[in-house]
Amino acid sequence: MTRSTNGNRITRRQLLAGAATLAAATPLCAFKSRITKASISAITDEIGLTQADAIEFAHQYGLSWVELRNLPETKKEFALMTEPELKRSAAELASNKLKVSFLNTSMMKFNWPGLVPGAPVREADQKRWDRRKEDLANALLAANILGCDKVRVFTGARVAHPETTYKQIVQLFEEFIPMAEKAKVHLLIENEYSQNIGNSAESKDILGLIPSKAVGLNWDPGNAQELKETPFPDGYALVPKDRILNIQFKASNILDGPGKMNWQAVLEALEKDNYQFRLGLETHGDNAKRMEHAHASMEEMMHIVGKL
């Protein structure tokens, strides 16, 4: 027990209560931002003409994470590589102190049999459909070797009324989920404008039908723009925040131009909603423009994140 300057006694309980009140009054800005420069990642074949170039780019911007899709110099998908190839790539990244945040695959990005009843399906698409579990097994093995717990999956070539495909999409993921759970890998549906899940409303619909925590969303607001969605605040209001496990941003929606988004507002909203995963750069374009855009996009995102 102590005594105040006016002679009144102050109990230990009162002291603790006062400390709690002071802590509660501390402004939120005093706490470290959840989204920092350490949250930024990038797809290696978008930031270098070779994997070595991509690693150099990552070091230039102080990145700890990269996304993988294709080996830049060969265009071969990491998800289709052999074990020795994957182990070499994993060792190269590890020796350069880079971790893999997301494995981008082209899995299920084709016209599935049955999406349009009675419609013909190309032989190549039928073969891909028939080997879907084998392709998933390869992708999960690749993820495990690369030390990554998130793999991209698409939802079939877009039809006139995408909602008619939801039942088949759910059935596919019911096949895939036990395999993913065994491998301890999350399957992330990407909203992609050429696919049946292309915008935020469709993402909300399908994730509502697939409650498994093994399935999440790779939210790409630039893709939703292609379907005339305003990504923020309209689209963002729809997506289930606790299912967003990766985000990708494009040069076209961070640099000046008709597709530019207010990423400052998006990131502030993500912080408020406790987003704790990565933001991956994807640029597109021919080789010369892609690298120019990659640097400009990364500089702009680093600038935005630095202001949070």
SENUTI-678434 format. One record per residue (C-alpha): residue in three letters; x, z, y. Coordinates in steps of 0.001 Angstrom, whole numbers. Each point is the difference from the previous one (the first is absolute). Last residue first. Layout:
N
+--------+---------+---------+---------+
: fidren :      c1 :      c3 :      c2 :
+--------+---------+---------+---------+
:    ALA :       X :       Z :       Y :
...
+--------+---------+---------+---------+
END
This chain:
308
+--------+---------+---------+---------+
: fidren :      c1 :      c3 :      c2 :
+--------+---------+---------+---------+
:    LEU :    1334 :  -42528 :    2281 :
:    LYS :    2218 :   -1956 :    2432 :
:    GLY :    2765 :    -745 :   -2537 :
:    VAL :   -2596 :   -1494 :   -2309 :
:    ILE :    -825 :   -2633 :    2605 :
:    HIS :    3649 :    -860 :     680 :
:    MET :     810 :    -177 :   -3712 :
:    MET :   -2986 :   -2314 :    -429 :
:    GLU :    1204 :   -2250 :    2832 :
:    GLU :    3578 :    -175 :   -1266 :
:    MET :   -1222 :    -764 :   -3512 :
:    SER :   -2260 :   -2771 :    1235 :
:    ALA :    2710 :   -1629 :    2150 :
:    HIS :    2534 :     132 :   -2830 :
:    ALA :   -2406 :   -1395 :   -2581 :
:    HIS :   -1352 :   -2588 :    2421 :
:    GLU :    3435 :   -1563 :     494 :
:    MET :     587 :     195 :   -3750 :
:    ARG :   -3302 :   -1681 :    -769 :
:    LYS :     433 :   -2609 :    2727 :
:    ALA :    3210 :   -1344 :   -1523 :
:    ASN :   -1179 :     217 :   -3628 :
:    ASP :   -3477 :   -1457 :     476 :
:    GLY :   -2930 :    2327 :     716 :
:    HIS :   -1124 :    3314 :   -1495 :
:    THR :     773 :    3466 :    1511 :
:    GLU :    -813 :    2888 :   -2334 :
:    LEU :    1119 :    3459 :    1104 :
:    GLY :   -1008 :    3027 :   -2085 :
:    LEU :   -1508 :    3230 :    1327 :
:    ARG :     570 :    2870 :   -2450 :
:    PHE :   -1890 :    3111 :   -1146 :
:    GLN :   -1098 :    3271 :    1584 :
:    TYR :   -3263 :    -783 :    1800 :
:    ASN :   -1417 :    3314 :    1213 :
:    ASP :   -3237 :   -1313 :    1545 :
:    LYS :    1164 :     937 :    3514 :
:    GLU :    3284 :   -1728 :    -746 :
:    LEU :   -1834 :   -3130 :   -1097 :
:    ALA :   -2061 :      41 :    3203 :
:    GLU :    3160 :     215 :    2114 :
:    LEU :    1496 :   -2793 :   -2066 :
:    VAL :   -2977 :   -2274 :     616 :
:    ALA :     -84 :     776 :    3727 :
:    GLN :    3679 :    -914 :     413 :
:    TRP :    -525 :   -3011 :   -2252 :
:    ASN :   -2392 :   -1572 :    2508 :
:    MET :    -257 :   -3317 :   -1783 :
:    LYS :    1410 :   -3441 :     866 :
:    GLY :   -1791 :   -2924 :   -1659 :
:    PRO :    -273 :   -2203 :    3104 :
:    GLY :    3696 :     334 :     825 :
:    ASP :    2627 :    2544 :     981 :
:    LEU :    1664 :    1633 :   -3010 :
:    ILE :   -1579 :    2678 :   -2222 :
:    ASN :   -2815 :   -1944 :   -1624 :
:    SER :    1752 :   -3316 :    -606 :
:    ALA :    3214 :    1709 :   -1107 :
:    LYS :   -1950 :    1553 :   -2842 :
:    PHE :    -665 :    3629 :    -894 :
:    GLN :    -407 :    1377 :   -3517 :
:    ILE :   -1461 :    3380 :    -890 :
:    ASN :     417 :    2048 :   -3175 :
:    LEU :   -1893 :    2777 :   -1783 :
:    ILE :   -3354 :    -351 :    1781 :
:    ARG :   -2441 :    1803 :   -2350 :
:    ASP :    -332 :    3205 :    2038 :
:    LYS :    -945 :   -2022 :    3075 :
:    PRO :   -3035 :   -1648 :   -1594 :
:    VAL :    -209 :   -3259 :    2003 :
:    LEU :   -2998 :    -357 :    2317 :
:    ALA :    1198 :    1462 :    3304 :
:    TYR :    3216 :   -1998 :    -314 :
:    GLY :   -1961 :   -3228 :      47 :
:    ASP :   -1864 :     797 :    3217 :
:    PRO :    2734 :    1802 :    1983 :
:    PHE :    2106 :   -1926 :    -616 :
:    PRO :     133 :   -2881 :   -2455 :
:    THR :   -2532 :   -2158 :    1864 :
:    GLU :   -1201 :   -2077 :   -2948 :
:    LYS :    -235 :   -3765 :     341 :
:    LEU :     987 :    -700 :   -3624 :
:    GLU :    3560 :    -878 :    1079 :
:    GLN :      49 :    3320 :    1846 :
:    ALA :    -361 :    1735 :   -3365 :
:    ASN :    3348 :   -1437 :   -1067 :
:    GLY :    1650 :    1398 :    3117 :
:    PRO :   -1444 :    3434 :    -790 :
:    ASP :    1960 :     155 :   -3252 :
:    TRP :    -995 :    3209 :   -1787 :
:    ASN :    1631 :     356 :   -3411 :
:    LEU :   -2809 :    2002 :   -1547 :
:    GLY :    -141 :    2449 :   -2871 :
:    VAL :    -549 :     161 :   -3750 :
:    ALA :    1490 :    2739 :   -2196 :
:    LYS :   -2235 :    2440 :    1908 :
:    SER :   -2872 :   -1311 :   -2130 :
:    PRO :   -3260 :    -306 :    1945 :
:    ILE :    -388 :   -3756 :    -575 :
:    LEU :   -3481 :    -918 :    1304 :
:    GLY :     630 :    1604 :    3391 :
:    LEU :    3353 :   -1750 :      11 :
:    ILE :   -1870 :   -3296 :    -310 :
:    ASP :   -2402 :     591 :    2885 :
:    LYS :    2550 :    1484 :    2413 :
:    SER :    2358 :   -2915 :    -544 :
:    GLU :   -2900 :   -2422 :     493 :
:    ALA :    -832 :    1610 :    3347 :
:    SER :    3677 :      -8 :     986 :
:    ASN :     591 :   -3691 :    -600 :
:    GLY :    1194 :   -2363 :   -2705 :
:    ILE :   -1051 :    1283 :   -3393 :
:    ASN :   -1097 :   -3215 :   -1673 :
:    GLN :    3336 :   -1657 :     731 :
:    SER :    1207 :   -2660 :    2439 :
:    TYR :    -367 :    2464 :    2911 :
:    GLU :    2135 :    2653 :   -1662 :
:    ASN :    -938 :    3680 :    -156 :
:    GLU :    2748 :    1196 :   -2301 :
:    ILE :   -1050 :    2102 :   -2975 :
:    LEU :    2663 :    2557 :    -788 :
:    LEU :     637 :    1073 :   -3579 :
:    HIS :    1707 :    3392 :     -66 :
:    VAL :    2766 :     630 :   -2541 :
:    LYS :     489 :    2922 :   -2357 :
:    ALA :     767 :   -2390 :   -2904 :
:    LYS :   -2724 :    1603 :   -2147 :
:    GLU :   -2343 :       8 :    2986 :
:    ALA :     648 :   -3683 :     629 :
:    MET :    -755 :    -958 :   -3605 :
:    PRO :   -3175 :    2116 :     -39 :
:    ILE :   -1084 :   -1577 :    3332 :
:    PHE :     393 :   -3663 :    -968 :
:    GLU :   -3008 :    -544 :   -2256 :
:    GLU :   -2332 :    1938 :    2339 :
:    PHE :    1622 :   -1999 :    2779 :
:    LEU :   -1206 :   -3247 :   -1537 :
:    GLN :   -3519 :    1361 :    -560 :
:    VAL :    -197 :    1022 :    3664 :
:    ILE :    1040 :   -3484 :    1107 :
:    GLN :   -2609 :   -1548 :   -2334 :
:    LYS :   -2776 :    2160 :    1465 :
:    TYR :    1125 :    -679 :    3559 :
:    THR :     -96 :   -3795 :    -363 :
:    THR :   -3516 :    -521 :    1411 :
:    GLU :    1052 :    1901 :    3133 :
:    PRO :    2375 :   -2862 :     790 :
:    HIS :   -2829 :   -2403 :     881 :
:    ALA :    1538 :   -3426 :     658 :
:    VAL :    2884 :     645 :   -2395 :
:    ARG :    3490 :    1263 :     736 :
:    ALA :    2714 :    -589 :   -2603 :
:    GLY :     449 :    3172 :   -2060 :
:    THR :     486 :    3648 :     898 :
:    PHE :    3696 :     568 :     660 :
:    VAL :    2356 :    2686 :   -1347 :
:    ARG :    2957 :    1603 :    1802 :
:    VAL :    2150 :    2663 :   -1658 :
:    LYS :     775 :    3538 :    1229 :
:    ASP :    2190 :    2619 :   -1734 :
:    CYS :    3452 :   -1456 :     630 :
:    GLY :    3233 :    1146 :   -1641 :
:    LEU :    1201 :   -3553 :    -591 :
:    ILE :      51 :     467 :   -3783 :
:    ASN :   -3494 :    1521 :      50 :
:    ALA :   -1370 :   -2723 :    2267 :
:    ALA :    1449 :   -2735 :   -2185 :
:    LEU :   -1529 :    1577 :   -3108 :
:    LEU :   -3349 :     172 :    1782 :
:    ALA :     262 :   -3657 :    1008 :
:    ASN :     857 :   -1085 :   -3539 :
:    ALA :   -2919 :    1996 :   -1449 :
:    LEU :   -2292 :   -1539 :    2609 :
:    ASP :    1096 :   -3499 :    -970 :
:    GLU :    -622 :     779 :   -3674 :
:    LYS :   -3421 :    1378 :     874 :
:    ARG :    -893 :   -3141 :    1966 :
:    ARG :    1155 :   -2408 :   -2723 :
:    ASP :   -3421 :   -1578 :    -589 :
:    TRP :    -750 :    -229 :    3711 :
:    ARG :    3287 :   -1744 :     686 :
:    LYS :    -720 :   -2453 :   -2795 :
:    GLN :   -3486 :    -689 :    1366 :
:    ASP :    1490 :    -607 :    3447 :
:    ALA :    2462 :   -2548 :   -1396 :
:    GLU :   -2779 :   -1748 :   -1950 :
:    ARG :   -2008 :    -440 :    3179 :
:    VAL :   -3415 :    1649 :      47 :
:    PRO :   -3329 :   -1875 :     -44 :
:    ALA :   -3032 :    1635 :    1661 :
:    GLY :   -2743 :    1227 :   -2353 :
:    PRO :    -282 :    3409 :    1634 :
:    VAL :    2157 :     244 :    3146 :
:    LEU :    2352 :    2925 :    -506 :
:    GLY :    -246 :    -676 :   -3739 :
:    PRO :    3582 :   -1077 :    -625 :
:    TRP :    2235 :    1358 :    2763 :
:    ASN :    1249 :   -2314 :    2751 :
:    PHE :    3436 :    1256 :     970 :
:    LYS :    1746 :    2979 :    1567 :
:    MET :    -326 :    2273 :   -3077 :
:    MET :    3622 :    1218 :     305 :
:    SER :    1901 :   -1624 :    2842 :
:    THR :    2171 :    3121 :     216 :
:    ASN :    1193 :    2138 :    2909 :
:    LEU :    1889 :    3092 :   -1173 :
:    PHE :    -226 :    2742 :    2628 :
:    SER :    2208 :    2752 :    1453 :
:    VAL :    3293 :    -912 :   -1646 :
:    LYS :    2871 :    2278 :    1011 :
:    LEU :    3179 :    -990 :    1858 :
:    LYS :    3258 :    1967 :       0 :
:    ASN :    2186 :   -3101 :    -321 :
:    SER :    1176 :    1039 :   -3464 :
:    ALA :   -3655 :     572 :    -868 :
:    LEU :    -939 :   -3518 :    1055 :
:    GLU :    2749 :   -1610 :   -2064 :
:    ALA :    -735 :    2229 :   -3000 :
:    ALA :   -3697 :    -909 :      73 :
:    SER :     865 :   -3692 :     272 :
:    ARG :    2349 :     183 :   -2967 :
:    LYS :   -2562 :    1974 :   -2004 :
:    LEU :   -2664 :   -2564 :     772 :
:    GLU :    2133 :   -2895 :   -1167 :
:    PRO :     935 :    1852 :   -3206 :
:    GLU :   -3690 :     803 :    -668 :
:    THR :   -1128 :   -3591 :     485 :
:    MET :   -1769 :   -1097 :    3162 :
:    LEU :   -3701 :    -813 :     270 :
:    ALA :   -1040 :    2826 :    2351 :
:    PHE :    3069 :    -726 :    2140 :
:    GLU :   -1464 :   -3421 :     662 :
:    LYS :    2540 :   -2823 :       6 :
:    LYS :     468 :   -1704 :    3389 :
:    THR :    3662 :    -654 :    -966 :
:    GLU :    1866 :     971 :    3203 :
:    PRO :   -2622 :    2378 :    1398 :
:    LEU :    -692 :    1952 :   -3225 :
:    ASN :   -3769 :      67 :     159 :
:    ARG :   -2369 :    2878 :     805 :
:    LEU :    1793 :    3252 :     840 :
:    GLU :    -776 :    2512 :    2733 :
:    VAL :    2837 :    1840 :    1684 :
:    TRP :     575 :    3628 :     935 :
:    SER :    2681 :    2107 :    1734 :
:    LEU :     148 :   -2244 :    3059 :
:    GLY :    2635 :     619 :    2682 :
:    TYR :    -754 :   -3180 :    1905 :
:    GLN :    3337 :   -1706 :    -660 :
:    HIS :      99 :    1499 :   -3502 :
:    ALA :   -3250 :   -1741 :    -941 :
:    PHE :    1278 :   -3294 :    1431 :
:    GLU :    3228 :     334 :   -2046 :
:    ILE :   -2072 :     651 :   -3129 :
:    ALA :   -2067 :   -3094 :     748 :
:    ASP :    3144 :   -2120 :     430 :
:    ALA :    1272 :    1269 :   -3371 :
:    GLN :   -3347 :    -882 :   -1564 :
:    THR :     443 :   -3539 :    1289 :
:    LEU :   -1784 :   -1986 :    2719 :
:    GLY :    -855 :    3326 :    1601 :
:    ILE :   -2825 :    1939 :    1630 :
:    GLU :   -3123 :   -1528 :   -1580 :
:    ASP :    1467 :    -172 :   -3536 :
:    THR :     817 :    3708 :     289 :
:    ILE :   -3520 :    1163 :     858 :
:    ALA :     345 :    2682 :    2668 :
:    SER :    -324 :    3792 :     310 :
:    ILE :    -735 :    2378 :    2867 :
:    SER :    -928 :    3659 :    -567 :
:    ALA :    3532 :    1217 :     818 :
:    LYS :    -583 :   -1283 :    3536 :
:    THR :   -2590 :    2753 :     250 :
:    ILE :   -3614 :     539 :    -981 :
:    ARG :    -700 :    3672 :    -674 :
:    SER :     962 :     924 :    3572 :
:    LYS :    1812 :    3306 :     378 :
:    PHE :   -2043 :    2773 :    1538 :
:    ALA :     140 :     814 :    3693 :
:    CYS :   -2424 :   -2852 :     689 :
:    LEU :   -2721 :    2094 :   -1599 :
:    PRO :      23 :    2380 :    2953 :
:    THR :     718 :    3674 :    -755 :
:    ALA :   -3238 :    1978 :     503 :
:    ALA :    -372 :     731 :   -3705 :
:    ALA :    3504 :    1442 :     -53 :
:    LEU :    -789 :    2251 :    2969 :
:    THR :   -3195 :    1241 :   -1658 :
:    ALA :    1895 :     747 :   -3213 :
:    ALA :    2612 :    1946 :    1935 :
:    GLY :   -2718 :    2030 :    1712 :
:    ALA :   -1633 :     809 :   -3324 :
:    LEU :    3359 :    1126 :   -1367 :
:    LEU :     535 :    2335 :    2960 :
:    GLN :   -3550 :    1346 :    -308 :
:    ARG :     532 :     778 :   -3704 :
:    ARG :    3252 :    1786 :     820 :
:    THR :   -1983 :    2288 :    2330 :
:    ILE :     363 :      85 :    3755 :
:    ARG :    -295 :    3389 :    1731 :
:    ASN :   -1039 :      67 :    3614 :
:    GLY :    2531 :    1253 :    2545 :
:    ASN :    -336 :   -2830 :    2509 :
:    THR :    3328 :   -1481 :   -1081 :
:    SER :   -1208 :    -201 :   -3598 :
:    ARG :     951 :    2509 :   -2715 :
:    THR :    1169 :    -668 :   -3536 :
:    MET :   -1240 :     798 :   -3524 :
+--------+---------+---------+---------+
END
